[in-house]
Amino acid sequence: MTLALLLALPMVGTDASALKVVGPTCEFATDPLGVDTRQPRLSWQVESNERGARQTAWQVLVATSPNLLTDGVGDLWDSGKQQGSETLLIGYEGKPLQSSQQVFWKVRSWNVEGEASKWSPVATFTMGILDEAEWRAEWIVAPWQTESVLMRKSFPVKAGLKRAVAHVCGLGQFEMSLNGRKSGKHLLAPGWTKYNRTCLYETHDVTSLLEEGENAVGLVLGDGMYHTERRNRFSKFQGTFGPQRAYVQIELEYEDGTKQQVITDDSWRVAPGAVTYNDIFGGEDYDARREPQGWDQVDFDDSSWAQSVPLVRPKGKLRGHTYSAPSIEAIESRDATEVTRESDARYMLDFGQNTSYMPRITVSGPKGSTVRLTHAEVLDEQGNIDRGTCGGNRGPAYWQYTKATDGPEEWFPKFFYAGCRFLQVDLLPAESDGALPKLDHIEGVVVHSTAPPAGEFATSNELLNEIRTLVRWAQRSNMVSVLTDCPHREKLGWLEQYHLNGPGVRYEFDAHRIFIKGMQDMADSQLDNGLVPNIAPEYVEFPGTFRAAAEWGCAVVLTPWQHYQATGDRKLLAEYYKVMQRYLEYLESIAEDGIVSEGLGDWYDLGPADRPGHAQLTPPPVTATAFYFRSAEVMNQIAELLGKSEDAERYRELADSIRDAWQREFRNDDGTYATGSQCSNAIALVMGLAAEEDRDAALAALVEDVESRGNAMTAGDVGFRYLLQALAQGGRSDVIYAMINQSDRPGYGYQLAHGATSLTEAWDANHHASHNHFMLGHITEWFYKDLVGIAPDPSDPGYKKIVIRPNLVGDLKWADATHHSVRGPIHVKWERSGKDLTLSVSIPANTTATVFVPVEEGQQVSESGHPAAQSPGVKQLAGKPGREVFAIESGEYEFVVR
């Protein structure tokens, strides 16, 4: 065969050149259950060892079985070869999907040479209920009120069961079992919502839990956020959405094509459970003597149990996966060590880490004896627990287990978790003079969202690494079905965290579904006048500004915009556009001459008061009006993106008028703003509120303020993110490094030096505030975006285009980070040796990046041994002061500066 003939043959993909398709997902999840949208969106990533690799076309096959996919048949959808580079959120366009249907799919891509990749691994998703008319179950309750309800039903299963899917909602929280085995690993389910607007159901594949013949399904119900009350225990608030209730619809499909349903109705039997107290704030008590043995198994006699009572369907709409956050599960376990002992009946344990726990215990001792576990974050000077940081001055909160036998027993709670590091163990006899039980074993089970980790970060400075870990533990502890402020005394979705900490959380975790759910929580909580309250879901109406602060409510506009920047997903912008409009109209209605005063200012800043709390240095109108401006500005961009040109112009004019009003009210003659606080000047710079001629003066004042305090921050919850961004954007990341690279003044290092293992609510780590609060964790965003230099390019969101702009600061020798973006891992590491610099960059196939390489006068930049401008995949752009700028295609690069 001649060379000419060989060259004329079609190209066949090789390992070196062909794309590899990985990571198929549906609606931001791997193999999800309960997808309740008729056109699910499919995504994937592509990998390649070659520079410049990109997808030029794709094909999706969707089928009713994996065997059909193996044969190359997509009986539900064969997209055919579609030209295009997009790999994210491709809408399904096949045959109509059916409720409860399991679907299988795979995808392949073509590269720039026209070579087809191998097919991706087969992925799957299972549909939820697509039409409300298909719900056949009834909501059921017990005929009496109790702390916890057990519900059960027996039902037959014929031979030849093909698959069984359960759609289930238990309010406030539930666990389901079949034939005595728990279904799934989920804890504290379903996710918390505004229950009169939305009730989340879960979809479980229960095929493996069923047997031919008679079967039994059981549910145990608890209160969760659905019902809270004090009753001599700690509770943040009191409120109820009604009695505990359940809704179950099990769909059984047989090999012969027949189907069967098992639903909640008045045939279900109910009885009180062994949980004698449960409250999401106050704790959980379990009396094992009250547990009916085998109650959720087939041979249990439930003839003495009461009959359930059907209820009219509640107002809340049943929603499935599309509006749900990732499940909460047991993530890891930590052993405890004894630190102090008061007596044989009381001692203190230390897990070594403050995080969100549920304890797993083994207990021996007499029947009727009790173990009580009281949680705390800190100890007092005598070595006893100090519950002041957990709201302990308003009542106790604990787990309690009472034994059923004289032998060893194991227990793991169902309905209560808490943020803590320490436990006070109290051993209580069955009778006043009886023997004490013994806690044979305990482990702290760390429980939180299963949102996958999405970031790695390390530097040559161990203090920075410890700060990142400090913040990350607080992020983890507060990721449940909402982003809570703290995992003990409040557990509420305070909304300023969604936008002020949103970017930092997204660098560390694939938390997109938490933010998606958060938007529905905000929409459900919105008032008739357009106000979005400070917390969502709103379970309690706090007074005045604690319900109506603009810095909090603006999350309804800023969160979906950040989601779009991180993922390229426009759905939230379109779906909640009217919600956002109504909120902005509300702000307009309360503004006076363009100024909004309803705000909390720079909450928890550092001022002259003994300890932080209410804003001291930045008055509320400064920040409230700034976020009013930012909301109008973002609404202008959203309207333009959605093709709403008239709205866009109106919002642009509104933003301009607010800026003018802000400058009239707050500009000082010296070019600084408002009180001259760090928050005031930083917000002016970052939001574009400062007049162009004032920017140098405002930045200089900001730097002087930090340095004059011995490189200390004063900015708090609202202002600190903007302090970091103003300094970074102004080329003064060196000031940030000096500010955080110390332990003498209140801040991150100070907290670590005073024993904190999770970020605290107050910069000074005082014992009046929470010791597990991620609201001041804005430094994470700076670590990834500015120090190492990884960010999405706003010109092509969702990391289709990437900005790499590292900052070399202080005595730091190297910094290294990876962010697992929606398009794949982005890795950057810089390392200095004297004045020489090595910058390693890796970006996913199908992306491009702009790289800003730091240089000093006279230095040259090479890449993989070539002059950088001549290196394959590299194009030199116009430089910036102190930077050489290059456009790169996908792949791995090593820039060397000498």
C-alpha positions in Angstrom: 0.0 0.0 0.0 1.5 3.3 -1.0 1.9 6.3 1.3 -0.5 8.3 -0.8 -3.2 5.7 -0.4 -2.6 5.5 3.3 -3.0 9.3 3.6 -6.3 9.1 1.7 -7.9 6.6 4.1 -10.4 7.9 6.7 -8.8 9.0 10.0 -9.3 6.5 12.8 -9.2 7.8 16.3 -6.2 6.9 18.4 -5.6 7.1 22.2 -3.4 10.1 21.6 -5.8 12.1 19.3 -9.4 11.0 19.8 -11.6 12.5 22.4 -12.8 10.5 25.4 -16.2 11.2 26.7 -16.6 11.1 30.5 -18.8 12.2 33.3 -22.3 12.0 31.8 -24.9 13.7 34.0 -28.6 14.5 33.8 -29.8 17.8 35.4 -26.5 18.2 37.3 -26.5 14.7 38.8 -25.1 11.3 38.1 -27.8 8.7 37.4 -30.6 10.7 39.2 -33.9 9.3 40.4 -37.1 11.3 40.3 -36.4 13.6 37.3 -39.6 15.6 37.0 -39.1 17.5 33.8 -40.3 16.3 30.4 -37.1 17.3 28.6 -34.2 16.5 30.9 -30.9 18.2 30.1 -27.9 16.0 29.5 -24.2 17.0 30.0 -20.8 15.4 29.5 -17.1 16.2 29.5 -14.5 15.4 26.9 -10.9 14.6 27.6 -7.8 14.4 25.3 -4.0 14.3 25.6 -3.7 16.7 22.7 -3.5 20.5 22.8 -6.4 22.2 21.1 -8.7 19.2 21.3 -12.3 20.2 21.0 -15.6 18.7 20.1 -17.0 19.5 16.7 -20.0 17.3 16.8 -21.9 14.9 19.1 -24.5 12.1 19.1 -26.7 11.0 21.9 -28.5 7.7 22.0 -31.3 7.2 24.6 -33.0 3.9 25.0 -35.3 1.8 27.2 -32.6 -0.7 28.0 -28.8 -0.9 28.1 -28.9 -3.8 25.7 -30.3 -1.7 23.0 -27.5 0.8 23.5 -25.0 -2.0 23.1 -26.6 -2.7 19.8 -26.4 1.0 18.8 -30.1 1.5 19.0 -31.7 4.6 20.6 -35.4 3.6 20.6 -36.3 6.7 22.6 -33.9 9.2 20.9 -31.2 9.1 18.4 -30.0 12.6 18.0 -27.9 11.8 14.9 -24.6 13.6 14.4 -25.2 17.1 15.6 -22.6 19.8 14.7 -21.4 21.8 17.6 -19.0 22.1 20.5 -21.5 22.3 23.4 -21.4 19.6 26.0 -23.6 21.1 28.7 -27.4 20.9 29.3 -28.4 19.4 25.9 -32.2 19.1 26.1 -33.7 15.7 25.4 -35.7 15.7 22.2 -36.9 12.2 21.8 -40.2 10.3 22.3 -42.3 11.5 25.3 -40.9 10.1 28.5 -43.3 8.4 31.0 -43.5 8.8 34.8 -41.4 6.3 36.7 -39.6 5.3 33.5 -36.0 4.3 33.7 -34.0 5.6 30.8 -30.5 4.7 29.6 -28.2 6.9 27.4 -24.7 7.3 26.1 -23.0 9.9 24.0 -20.0 10.2 21.7 -18.1 13.2 20.3 -16.1 14.1 17.1 -12.9 16.0 17.3 -11.4 18.6 14.9 -10.1 15.9 12.6 -13.5 14.4 12.3 -12.7 11.3 14.4 -15.4 9.9 16.5 -14.7 9.0 20.1 -15.7 5.8 21.7 -19.1 5.9 23.3 -19.3 7.1 26.9 -20.1 4.7 29.7 -23.9 4.1 29.8 -25.7 6.4 32.1 -29.2 6.3 33.4 -31.9 8.4 34.9 -35.4 7.5 36.3 -38.3 9.8 35.9 -40.5 11.1 38.7 -44.2 11.9 38.3 -44.7 14.2 35.3 -48.4 14.9 35.6 -50.2 15.7 38.9 -53.1 13.6 37.6 -50.9 10.5 37.9 -50.7 10.8 41.6 -53.0 8.1 43.0 -51.9 8.0 46.7 -53.5 9.9 49.5 -51.8 11.9 52.3 -52.3 10.0 55.5 -51.9 10.9 59.2 -52.3 9.2 62.5 -55.6 9.8 64.3 -53.7 11.3 67.2 -50.6 13.5 67.7 -47.3 12.0 68.9 -43.6 12.7 68.7 -43.0 10.1 66.0 -45.3 8.0 63.9 -44.8 4.5 62.6 -46.7 3.6 59.5 -46.8 0.2 57.7 -48.6 -1.8 55.1 -48.3 -5.4 53.8 -48.7 -6.1 50.1 -48.1 -9.0 47.7 -45.5 -9.1 44.9 -46.1 -11.5 42.0 -43.4 -13.6 40.4 -41.4 -12.0 37.6 -40.8 -8.5 39.2 -38.8 -6.5 36.8 -38.4 -3.3 38.8 -40.0 -1.3 41.5 -39.9 2.4 42.1 -41.2 4.3 45.2 -42.1 7.9 45.2 -42.3 9.0 48.8 -42.7 12.1 50.9 -42.9 12.0 54.7 -43.3 15.3 56.6 -41.5 16.7 58.4 -38.8 13.9 58.0 -39.0 10.2 57.2 -37.1 7.0 56.8 -38.6 4.2 54.7 -37.9 0.5 55.0 -39.1 -2.6 53.1 -39.0 -6.0 54.8 -37.0 -4.5 57.6 -34.3 -3.0 55.5 -33.8 0.7 55.1 -34.3 2.1 51.6 -31.3 4.3 50.6 -28.6 6.1 52.6 -30.4 9.4 52.9 -30.7 11.2 56.2 -33.0 14.0 57.3 -35.2 13.5 54.2 -36.9 15.2 52.4 -35.1 18.5 52.0 -36.5 21.5 53.9 -38.9 23.7 52.0 -41.7 26.2 52.5 -44.1 23.3 52.9 -47.3 25.2 52.1 -45.7 26.0 48.7 -43.4 23.0 47.9 -43.1 19.5 49.3 -40.2 17.4 48.0 -40.6 13.8 47.3 -37.9 11.2 46.8 -37.7 8.5 44.3 -36.1 5.2 45.4 -35.4 2.1 43.3 -36.6 -0.6 45.7 -36.4 -3.6 43.4 -33.7 -5.3 45.4 -35.6 -4.9 48.7 -38.7 -6.8 47.5 -39.4 -10.5 47.4 -41.9 -12.7 45.6 -44.9 -13.2 48.0 -45.9 -11.0 50.9 -43.9 -7.8 51.6 -44.1 -5.0 54.1 -43.3 -1.3 53.7 -42.7 0.9 56.8 -42.2 4.6 57.4 -41.1 6.4 60.5 -41.9 10.1 60.7 -40.3 12.9 62.7 -40.8 16.7 62.8 -37.8 18.4 61.2 -38.5 22.0 60.2 -42.1 21.1 59.6 -43.0 21.3 63.2 -40.9 23.0 66.0 -41.8 23.8 69.6 -39.8 24.5 72.8 -41.2 22.2 75.5 -38.4 22.9 78.0 -35.8 22.3 75.3 -33.9 24.8 73.1 -35.7 25.9 70.0 -35.0 28.9 67.7 -38.6 29.4 67.0 -42.0 27.7 67.2 -44.2 26.9 64.3 -46.1 24.1 62.5 -47.4 23.2 59.1 -49.6 20.5 60.5 -49.4 16.9 61.8 -46.8 14.5 60.6 -48.0 13.0 57.3 -46.9 10.6 54.6 -47.4 10.1 50.9 -46.2 7.0 49.2 -46.7 5.6 45.7 -44.8 2.4 44.8 -44.9 1.4 41.1 -44.2 -2.3 40.4 -43.5 -3.4 36.9 -43.4 -7.1 35.9 -41.7 -9.0 33.1 -45.0 -9.8 31.5 -45.8 -6.1 31.1 -48.3 -5.8 34.0 -48.1 -3.1 36.6 -49.2 -2.7 40.2 -49.3 0.2 42.6 -49.0 0.3 46.4 -50.2 3.7 47.7 -50.9 5.4 51.0 -54.6 5.2 51.9 -56.7 4.3 54.9 -55.6 0.7 54.7 -52.2 1.6 56.3 -51.8 1.0 60.0 -50.1 3.5 62.4 -48.7 3.4 65.9 -46.5 5.7 68.1 -42.8 5.2 67.6 -39.9 4.9 70.0 -38.8 8.4 69.5 -40.3 10.2 72.5 -39.0 13.6 71.6 -37.6 15.1 68.4 -37.0 18.7 67.4 -34.6 20.0 64.8 -33.2 22.3 67.5 -33.9 20.6 70.8 -32.7 17.1 70.1 -33.9 13.5 69.9 -34.9 11.1 72.6 -35.3 7.4 71.9 -36.8 4.8 74.3 -35.9 1.4 72.8 -38.4 -0.3 75.1 -41.2 1.3 73.0 -39.9 -0.1 69.7 -42.3 -2.8 68.4 -39.9 -5.5 67.3 -40.1 -6.4 63.7 -42.8 -3.7 63.0 -41.6 -3.1 59.4 -41.5 -6.8 58.5 -44.0 -9.1 56.9 -44.9 -11.4 59.9 -45.6 -8.5 62.3 -49.1 -8.5 63.7 -50.5 -4.9 63.3 -54.1 -5.8 64.2 -53.9 -3.7 67.3 -52.5 -0.7 65.4 -54.8 2.2 64.5 -56.1 2.9 61.0 -54.5 5.8 59.2 -56.6 8.8 58.3 -56.5 10.3 54.8 -56.2 14.1 54.6 -57.0 16.6 51.9 -53.8 17.2 49.9 -51.8 20.1 51.3 -51.3 23.3 49.4 -47.6 22.5 48.8 -46.8 21.3 45.3 -45.0 17.9 45.1 -41.7 18.4 43.4 -38.9 15.8 42.7 -35.3 15.8 41.7 -35.3 18.9 39.5 -35.9 21.1 42.6 -34.1 19.1 45.2 -30.6 19.5 46.6 -28.3 16.5 46.8 -29.1 14.1 49.6 -27.7 14.3 53.1 -25.8 11.2 54.1 -23.1 9.9 56.5 -19.8 11.2 55.0 -17.2 9.9 57.5 -16.8 9.0 61.2 -14.5 10.4 63.9 -13.5 8.8 67.1 -13.8 10.6 70.4 -11.3 11.0 73.3 -12.2 11.7 76.9 -10.9 15.1 78.0 -12.4 15.6 81.5 -14.4 13.5 84.0 -16.6 15.0 86.6 -17.8 11.7 88.0 -18.6 8.1 87.0 -21.9 9.5 85.7 -20.6 12.5 83.7 -17.6 13.1 81.5 -16.6 15.1 78.4 -15.6 13.8 75.0 -13.7 15.5 72.2 -14.1 14.6 68.5 -11.2 16.9 67.7 -13.2 18.7 65.0 -16.2 21.0 65.0 -18.6 19.9 62.4 -22.1 18.5 61.9 -22.6 15.2 63.7 -25.0 12.4 64.5 -23.6 10.0 67.1 -23.5 6.2 66.6 -23.3 4.5 70.0 -23.1 1.0 71.5 -24.4 0.9 75.1 -24.5 -1.9 77.7 -26.1 -1.9 81.2 -29.5 -2.4 82.8 -32.8 -2.2 81.0 -34.3 1.2 81.3 -31.0 3.0 82.0 -30.2 6.0 79.8 -27.3 7.7 78.0 -27.7 11.4 77.3 -25.3 13.2 75.0 -25.3 17.0 75.2 -23.4 18.8 72.4 -21.2 21.9 72.5 -18.6 23.6 70.4 -16.3 24.8 73.2 -15.3 24.1 76.8 -15.2 26.5 79.7 -12.1 27.1 81.8 -13.0 24.2 84.1 -13.2 21.8 81.1 -17.0 21.6 81.1 -19.1 22.2 78.0 -20.0 25.8 77.3 -23.2 25.9 75.2 -23.2 29.7 74.9 -22.2 29.5 71.2 -25.1 27.1 70.5 -27.9 29.1 72.0 -27.6 27.1 75.3 -28.8 30.0 77.4 -32.3 29.3 75.9 -32.6 25.7 76.9 -30.9 22.3 76.6 -30.5 20.2 73.5 -29.2 16.7 73.4 -29.6 13.1 72.1 -30.9 10.6 74.6 -31.1 6.8 74.4 -32.9 4.5 76.9 -32.1 0.8 76.8 -34.6 -2.0 76.1 -32.6 -4.9 77.5 -29.8 -5.8 79.8 -27.5 -6.6 76.9 -25.5 -4.4 74.5 -27.5 -2.2 72.1 -26.6 0.0 69.2 -28.3 3.2 68.2 -28.1 5.9 65.5 -30.6 8.8 65.6 -32.9 9.6 62.7 -34.2 13.2 63.1 -31.6 15.4 64.8 -28.1 16.5 63.9 -25.9 19.2 65.5 -22.8 21.2 65.0 -20.3 20.5 67.8 -16.9 19.3 68.8 -17.6 18.2 72.3 -20.1 16.0 74.0 -21.1 15.8 77.6 -22.0 12.2 78.5 -24.5 11.7 81.2 -25.2 8.1 82.4 -28.6 7.8 84.1 -29.7 4.7 86.0 -33.1 3.1 85.5 -33.8 3.7 89.2 -32.4 6.2 91.6 -30.1 3.6 93.2 -29.6 1.4 90.1 -26.5 0.6 88.2 -25.3 3.0 85.5 -25.2 2.1 81.8 -21.9 2.0 80.0 -21.1 3.8 76.8 -19.0 1.0 75.2 -18.3 2.8 71.9 -19.2 6.1 70.3 -18.3 7.7 67.0 -19.2 11.0 65.6 -20.8 10.5 62.1 -20.2 13.5 60.0 -23.4 14.3 58.1 -24.0 16.8 55.4 -24.8 17.2 51.7 -23.4 14.7 49.3 -22.5 17.5 46.9 -19.2 16.3 45.4 -15.9 18.0 46.3 -14.8 20.3 43.4 -11.6 21.8 44.6 -8.1 21.2 45.8 -5.8 23.9 47.1 -2.4 24.1 48.7 0.5 26.6 49.1 3.9 26.8 50.6 2.5 28.6 53.6 0.9 26.2 56.0 -1.2 28.9 57.7 -3.0 29.5 54.4 -3.6 25.8 54.1 -5.1 25.7 57.6 -7.3 28.7 56.8 -8.7 27.0 53.8 -9.4 23.9 55.9 -11.0 26.1 58.6 -13.4 27.6 56.1 -14.0 24.3 54.3 -15.2 22.6 57.5 -17.7 25.4 58.1 -18.9 25.1 54.5 -19.3 21.3 54.8 -21.2 21.6 58.1 -23.7 24.0 56.7 -24.5 22.3 53.4 -27.7 20.4 54.0 -30.8 20.9 51.8 -30.2 24.7 52.3 -27.1 26.7 53.0 -27.5 27.2 56.7 -25.8 29.9 58.8 -24.8 27.4 61.6 -25.6 23.8 62.2 -26.9 24.1 65.8 -28.8 27.2 67.1 -30.4 28.4 63.8 -30.0 26.1 60.9 -31.6 28.7 58.7 -31.0 29.7 55.1 -29.8 33.3 55.6 -29.6 34.5 52.0 -26.6 36.8 52.1 -24.4 33.7 52.2 -25.9 32.5 48.9 -24.4 35.4 46.9 -21.5 36.6 49.1 -20.1 33.1 49.6 -21.6 31.5 46.5 -18.4 31.8 44.4 -16.3 30.3 47.2 -18.6 27.4 47.9 -18.7 26.6 44.1 -14.9 26.5 43.9 -14.9 23.8 46.7 -18.1 21.8 45.9 -20.3 20.9 43.0 -23.1 22.6 44.8 -25.1 23.8 41.8 -28.2 21.8 42.8 -28.2 23.5 46.3 -28.4 26.9 44.6 -31.1 25.7 42.2 -33.2 24.5 45.1 -32.4 27.8 46.9 -34.0 29.7 44.1 -37.3 27.8 44.5 -37.1 28.4 48.3 -36.7 32.2 47.6 -39.6 32.2 45.2 -41.8 30.2 47.6 -41.0 32.6 50.4 -41.5 35.8 48.4 -44.2 38.1 49.8 -47.1 39.5 47.8 -45.4 42.9 47.8 -42.3 41.4 46.2 -40.1 41.3 49.3 -37.8 38.3 49.5 -37.2 37.8 53.2 -33.8 37.4 54.7 -34.2 33.6 55.2 -35.6 31.1 52.7 -37.4 28.9 53.3 -39.0 31.4 55.7 -40.1 29.5 58.7 -40.3 32.4 61.1 -41.0 36.1 60.5 -38.2 38.0 62.2 -39.0 41.7 63.0 -38.2 44.7 60.8 -34.9 44.7 58.9 -34.1 41.1 60.1 -36.8 40.2 57.6 -36.3 42.9 54.9 -32.6 43.7 54.5 -31.7 44.5 50.9 -28.2 42.9 51.3 -29.9 39.6 52.0 -33.0 39.7 49.6 -30.9 40.6 46.6 -29.7 37.0 46.6 -32.8 36.3 44.4 -31.1 38.3 41.6 -27.4 37.6 42.2 -27.6 33.9 42.9 -29.0 32.9 39.5 -26.5 35.2 37.8 -23.6 33.6 39.6 -25.1 30.2 38.7 -25.1 31.3 35.0 -21.5 32.4 35.2 -20.3 29.1 36.8 -22.4 26.8 34.6 -23.7 28.6 31.5 -27.2 27.5 32.6 -29.8 30.2 31.7 -32.8 28.2 33.1 -32.9 30.0 36.4 -32.7 33.4 34.8 -35.8 32.6 32.6 -37.8 30.6 35.2 -37.5 33.1 38.0 -37.3 36.3 35.9 -40.7 37.6 37.2 -39.7 36.7 40.7 -36.6 38.9 40.3 -38.6 41.6 38.7 -41.0 41.7 41.6 -38.2 42.0 44.0 -36.6 44.9 42.2 -40.0 46.6 42.0 -40.2 46.2 45.8 -36.9 47.9 46.3 -38.0 50.7 44.0 -41.2 51.1 46.1 -39.2 51.7 49.3 -36.4 53.8 47.9 -36.5 57.5 48.7 -34.7 59.6 46.2 -32.9 56.5 45.0 -31.7 55.5 48.5 -32.8 52.3 50.2 -32.3 52.4 54.0 -33.8 49.0 54.8 -30.5 47.0 55.4 -28.2 45.6 58.0 -25.1 47.4 56.9 -21.8 45.5 57.3 -23.1 42.9 59.7 -20.5 41.6 62.2 -17.8 44.2 61.3 -15.1 45.1 63.8 -15.7 48.4 65.5 -15.4 50.1 68.9 -18.0 47.8 70.6 -16.8 45.0 72.9 -17.8 42.4 70.4 -19.2 42.4 66.8 -22.9 42.2 65.9 -24.8 45.1 64.5 -22.9 47.1 61.9 -20.7 49.7 63.5 -18.6 51.3 60.7 -20.9 51.2 57.7 -24.5 52.4 58.0 -27.2 50.3 56.4 -28.2 52.8 53.6 -24.7 52.6 52.2 -24.8 48.8 51.7 -28.6 48.5 51.1 -28.5 51.0 48.2 -25.3 49.5 46.8 -27.1 46.1 46.5 -30.1 47.9 45.1 -27.8 49.2 42.4 -26.1 45.9 41.8 -29.5 44.2 41.5 -30.6 46.7 38.8 -27.3 46.3 37.0 -27.5 42.5 36.9 -31.2 42.7 35.9 -30.1 44.8 32.9 -27.6 42.0 31.9 -30.2 39.3 32.5 -32.8 41.1 30.4 -30.3 41.6 27.5 -29.4 37.9 27.7 -33.0 36.8 27.5 -33.7 39.2 24.6 -35.9 41.6 26.6 -34.5 44.8 25.2 -37.1 47.2 26.7 -36.6 45.8 30.1 -32.8 45.9 29.7 -33.0 49.6 28.8 -35.2 50.4 31.8 -32.9 48.5 34.2 -29.9 50.3 32.8 -31.5 53.7 33.4 -32.6 52.6 36.9 -29.0 51.5 37.7 -27.6 54.8 36.4 -30.1 56.7 38.5 -29.2 54.7 41.7 -25.5 55.3 41.1 -26.1 59.0 40.8 -28.1 59.0 44.0 -25.5 56.9 45.8 -22.7 59.3 44.8 -24.7 62.3 45.8 -25.4 60.9 49.2 -22.1 59.2 50.0 -19.3 60.7 48.0 -16.7 62.7 50.1 -14.6 65.5 48.8 -11.4 63.5 49.0 -12.7 60.8 46.7 -13.6 58.3 49.4 -17.1 57.2 50.2 -19.5 57.3 53.1 -17.7 56.7 56.5 -14.5 55.8 54.7 -14.8 52.3 56.2 -13.2 49.4 54.4 -16.7 48.2 53.4 -17.7 51.6 52.0 -14.7 52.2 49.8 -14.5 48.5 48.7 -18.1 48.3 47.6 -17.7 51.6 45.7 -14.7 50.2 43.8 -15.9 46.7 43.1 -19.5 47.6 42.2 -18.5 50.5 40.0 -20.3 53.0 42.2 -17.1 55.1 42.6 -16.6 57.9 40.1 -13.8 57.1 37.7 -11.7 60.1 39.0 -12.1 58.8 42.6 -10.9 55.2 42.1 -7.2 55.8 42.8 -8.0 57.8 46.0 -10.5 55.2 47.2 -8.1 52.4 46.7 -5.3 54.3 48.4 -7.5 55.0 51.3 -8.5 51.3 51.5 -4.9 50.2 51.6 -4.0 52.8 54.2 -6.9 51.8 56.4 -5.7 48.1 56.4 -2.1 48.9 56.9 -2.6 51.6 59.6 -4.4 48.9 61.7 -1.4 46.6 61.5 -2.7 44.8 58.4 -6.1 44.1 60.0 -9.5 43.9 58.6 -12.6 45.7 60.0 -15.0 44.6 57.2 -17.6 42.0 58.2 -20.2 39.7 56.7 -21.2 42.1 53.9 -18.0 44.0 53.3 -15.2 41.5 53.5 -15.8 39.9 50.1 -15.6 43.3 48.6 -12.5 44.3 50.5 -10.8 41.2 49.1 -12.0 41.9 45.5 -11.2 45.6 45.6 -7.6 44.9 46.7 -7.2 42.1 44.2 -8.7 44.1 41.3 -6.5 47.0 42.3 -3.3 44.9 42.1 -2.9 44.8 45.9 -3.2 41.2 46.7 0.0 41.7 48.7 -2.1 43.6 51.2 -4.5 40.7 51.4 -1.6 38.3 52.0 -0.2 40.5 54.8 -3.7 40.7 56.3 -4.3 37.0 56.5 -0.8 35.8 57.1 -0.9 36.7 60.8 -2.5 35.5 64.0 -2.2 38.5 66.3 -5.3 40.4 65.4 -8.9 39.1 64.9 -9.1 37.1 61.7 -8.5 33.6 60.4 -5.1 33.1 61.9 -6.4 34.5 65.2 -9.2 32.0 65.3 -6.8 29.1 64.6 -4.5 30.3 67.3 -7.4 30.3 69.7 -8.3 26.7 69.0 -11.0 27.0 66.3 -11.3 24.0 64.0 -14.2 25.5 62.0 -14.7 29.1 60.9 -16.4 31.1 63.6 -19.2 33.7 63.3 -17.1 36.5 64.7 -13.5 37.5 63.7 -12.5 37.4 67.4 -13.9 33.8 68.0 -15.7 35.0 71.1 -17.8 32.5 73.0 -21.0 34.5 72.5 -21.1 33.7 68.8 -21.3 30.5 66.8 -18.0 28.6 66.2 -19.2 27.0 63.0 -20.3 29.7 60.6 -19.1 30.1 57.0 -20.4 33.6 56.4 -16.8 35.2 56.7 -15.3 32.5 54.5 -14.9 34.8 51.4 -11.2 34.1 51.4 -11.8 30.8 49.6 -12.8 32.8 46.5 -9.6 34.8 46.6 -7.5 31.6 47.1 -8.8 30.1 43.9 -9.7 33.1 41.7 -6.9 35.6 42.6 -4.0 33.8 44.4 -3.8 30.8 42.1 -5.9 32.6 39.4 -8.7 30.4 38.1 -12.0 32.1 37.0 -14.7 31.7 34.3 -14.5 34.3 31.5 -17.7 36.3 31.6 -17.6 36.5 27.8 -18.4 32.8 27.6 -19.7 31.5 30.9 -19.6 28.0 32.3 -15.8 27.9 31.9 -16.0 27.6 28.1 -13.5 30.3 28.3 -11.2 30.6 31.3 -9.2 33.3 32.8 -5.8 32.4 34.4 -4.4 35.3 36.4 -2.2 34.3 39.3 -0.9 36.8 41.9 2.6 36.3 43.4 2.5 37.7 46.9 4.8 38.1 49.9 7.2 35.2 50.8 4.9 32.6 49.2 7.0 30.2 47.1 4.2 28.3 45.4 0.5 27.9 45.2 -1.4 25.1 43.6 -5.1 24.6 42.9 -7.5 22.5 40.9 -11.2 23.3 40.3 -13.4 20.6 38.8 -15.6 22.8 36.7 -18.7 21.7 34.7 -16.3 21.1 31.8 -13.6 19.3 33.6 -10.6 19.9 35.9 -8.7 23.2 35.6 -5.3 23.0 37.3 -2.9 25.9 37.9 0.3 25.9 39.9 2.9 28.6 40.1 6.3 28.3 41.8 9.1 30.8 42.3 12.8 30.3 42.5 14.4 33.7 43.1 13.0 35.9 40.4 12.3 32.9 38.1 8.7 31.7 37.8 7.2 28.4 36.5 3.5 28.6 35.8 1.9 25.2 35.0 -1.6 25.3 33.5 -4.0 22.6 32.4 -7.4 23.3 31.0 -10.0 20.8 29.8 -10.6 19.7 26.2 -13.1 21.9 24.5 -12.1 25.1 26.4 -9.7 28.0 25.8 -8.1 30.4 28.3 -6.4 33.7 28.6 -3.3 33.5 30.7 -1.8 36.5 32.4 1.8 35.6 33.2 3.5 37.8 35.8 6.8 39.2 34.5 9.4 41.8 35.6 11.2 44.1 33.3 13.7 42.3 31.1 12.3 38.9 31.7 11.4 36.5 28.9 8.6 33.9 28.8 9.0 30.5 27.3 6.6 27.6 27.1 7.7 24.0 27.1 11.1 25.0 25.9 9.9 27.4 23.1 9.5 31.1 23.1 6.0 31.3 24.4 4.6 33.2 21.4 5.8 30.4 19.1 4.7 27.5 21.1 1.9 25.2 19.7 -1.5 26.2 21.0 -0.3 29.6 22.3 -1.0 33.0 20.8 0.4 36.2 22.3 -2.0 39.0 23.0 -1.4 42.6 24.0 0.4 42.8 27.3 -0.6 44.5 30.5 1.7 46.3 33.0 3.6 43.5 34.7 2.0 40.8 32.7 2.5 39.0 29.4 -0.8 37.8 28.1 -1.4 34.7 26.0 -4.4 32.9 24.6 -4.2 29.1 24.8 -6.1 26.2 23.5 -7.0 23.2 25.7 -4.2 21.1 27.1 -1.3 21.3 29.4 1.2 24.1 29.4 4.3 25.1 31.3 5.3 28.8 31.2 8.8 29.7 32.5 9.8 33.2 33.2 13.5 34.1 33.4 
